[in-house]
Amino acid sequence: MKTLSIITGLAVSLLALPWGCSSVDHRLGVERSPEPGPFVSAALPEAGADAEAGLIAYCPSSQCPPGFTTCPDSRFPCDTNILADSSNCGACGNVCPAQTGFEAFSCVEGKCQLECRAGTGAKDCDGLIDNGCESMRFDTLNCGACGVACAAGETCNVQDLNDLDSVGCGCPPGKLFCATSCRELHSDDAHCGACNRRCDATGGAGAPQYPNMYYGCDSSECGALKCMPLSANCDADLENGCETSVASDDNCGYCGNACGAGQRCVVDGNNQLSCACVEGLTFCQTGERLGLPTGFCADLAADFRNCGACGNGCQAPGGDWSQQPECDYGKCIVACKAGWANCNGSQFDGCEIDTKSDPTNCGGCGITCDLVLGQACVAGKCVVEPCDQIDAGEVTR
């Protein structure tokens, strides 16, 4: 009887490690019960000399594991994942639709799946892929979510101007729909107690005036003294009005909010005043608003869009999708994307090796599957399948 060169292992080890890689010395696996077809090999521990009789050997396979296949344009055997490839979804050549302004498509479990793009407010409420995301943001039949229908005469609109995603029917208690959105009539100077009822900022003839103060709306009535934007009455003295600027490093946004060392008072992405940035980040200014800088905080040591300096973006070689730019301690470098490797060490051809599918570099440079038997490489692992049942006495290394 023939003798196989194998590595033995316990069934529990193989089941716990369903993915591994075979190489010149690790091509076969052994398990107690056979699998129905090919699968990707596991790195099995040594079993020693006391291997049990009746174990099942696993041999190199040229067959594709479930979910993988070889398409007409394949570069390597079994290199197409028809469960996740949007260009070959479910079968070779079955291409999912291209994304539009409202829709995006992906391949999930071998089927093209519709996704409504975030931020558009569009929804797929009828479940039909042909008409895409047919329900728009202010659809009264699907207001804020599919199946939420507004009552007769109700509008579907933004509930809170500070949260544009807060879409719902009518307006919440205490608010009234005015022109385009729900308004807080309790303190809105332009809609005080009623839509379009604007308060006289001077308070009318004879009303006393105070520095950086005006007359506005409070409790749905005009005539309440308020601070002008970016000002505050920090000393509670009416005579000197709103004497403190809250657009400063000492009082950022409100009285007493002093920015720490190295920080500055800025307008953040929510148009609010805040101290920026935390230790380790640098403020990158993009403009100015309310007399203060606007921008964002960045890690100049690791952010490839702002590497070493604000706005210094790292670039990968044009047209080479196997590489990606990275920022390494403030210096731009080019690295291989996952599943790709630069095996020849040349920068001219970049990351030239597909380690996910290349049987001569399976999972890494120089890791070779059994080329004589045509063993396939899938997801960076060499494929195996159950072979002849053997006796423990025939198991050798």
SULVEN-V51444 format. One record per pair of residues at least 4 apart in sequence whose C-alpha atoms are under 6 Angstrom apart, sorted by sequence separation. I is the first residue (numbers start at 1). J is the second residue. If there is no record, write none. Layout:
i/j
I/J
I/J
This chain:
i/j
14/18
22/26
23/27
64/68
70/74
81/85
85/89
88/92
99/103
107/111
139/143
142/146
150/154
171/175
177/181
184/188
188/192
191/195
203/207
217/221
227/231
248/252
251/255
259/263
267/271
268/272
277/281
288/292
299/303
303/307
306/310
327/331
336/340
354/358
358/362
361/365
371/375
377/381
22/27
64/69
88/93
89/94
99/104
107/112
138/143
142/147
143/148
171/176
177/182
191/196
192/197
217/222
227/232
246/251
247/252
251/256
252/257
267/272
288/293
306/311
307/312
327/332
336/341
361/366
362/367
370/375
377/382
82/88
88/94
106/112
107/113
142/148
176/182
185/191
190/196
191/197
216/222
218/224
246/252
251/257
267/273
287/293
288/294
300/306
306/312
326/332
355/361
361/367
369/375
376/382
377/383
70/77
82/89
83/90
88/95
106/113
116/123
142/149
159/166
175/182
176/183
185/192
190/197
191/198
216/223
217/224
246/253
251/258
266/273
287/294
300/307
301/308
306/313
326/333
355/362
361/368
376/383
70/78
82/90
87/95
105/113
141/149
158/166
159/167
175/183
185/193
190/198
215/223
216/224
246/254
250/258
266/274
286/294
300/308
305/313
316/324
326/334
355/363
360/368
69/78
82/91
86/95
105/114
124/133
140/149
158/167
175/184
189/198
215/224
233/242
249/258
265/274
285/294
286/295
300/309
304/313
316/325
325/334
342/351
355/364
359/368
68/78
86/96
105/115
123/133
124/134
140/150
157/167
189/199
215/225
232/242
233/243
249/259
265/275
285/295
304/314
315/325
324/334
341/351
342/352
359/369
69/80
104/115
122/133
157/168
171/182
214/225
231/242
264/275
284/295
314/325
324/335
340/351
68/80
103/115
123/135
156/168
203/215
214/226
232/244
263/275
264/276
284/296
323/335
341/353
68/81
103/116
122/135
143/156
156/169
201/214
202/215
213/226
231/244
252/265
263/276
283/296
284/297
323/336
324/337
340/353
369/382
64/78
67/81
68/82
102/116
103/117
122/136
155/169
201/215
213/227
231/245
263/277
283/297
323/337
340/354
67/82
102/117
122/137
155/170
213/228
227/242
230/245
231/246
249/264
282/297
322/337
336/351
340/355
362/377
67/83
96/112
121/137
140/156
154/170
212/228
230/246
249/265
259/275
281/297
282/298
339/355
178/195
199/216
230/247
248/265
281/298
339/356
359/376
363/380
89/107
138/156
281/299
314/332
359/377
362/380
150/169
362/381
11/31
21/41
86/106
90/110
203/223
253/273
277/297
307/327
357/377
9/30
11/32
19/40
20/41
21/42
71/92
86/107
89/110
125/146
234/255
357/378
6/28
7/29
8/30
19/41
20/42
85/107
89/111
304/326
308/330
343/365
356/378
19/42
20/43
32/55
84/107
144/167
158/181
159/182
199/222
304/327
307/330
356/379
18/42
31/55
32/56
84/108
144/168
303/327
356/380
17/42
31/56
143/168
192/217
302/327
355/380
30/56
39/65
83/109
266/292
284/310
302/328
30/57
38/65
83/110
189/216
193/220
266/293
267/294
302/329
29/57
30/58
82/110
189/217
192/220
266/294
301/329
29/58
188/217
301/330
322/351
28/58
187/217
211/241
212/242
300/330
28/59
187/218
210/241
186/218
186/219
186/220
9/44
185/220
9/45
9/46
8/46
9/47
8/47
79/357
77/376
62/374
62/375
61/375
62/376
60/375
61/383
61/384
60/384
61/385
59/384
58/384
59/385
58/385
58/386
59/387
57/386
58/387
57/387
56/389
54/391
53/391
53/392
52/392
40/381
41/382
51/392
40/382
41/383
40/383
41/384
39/383
40/384
23/368
39/384
23/369
38/384
39/385
38/385
37/385
34/386
21/381
22/382
20/381
21/382
3/394
5/396
6/397
5/397
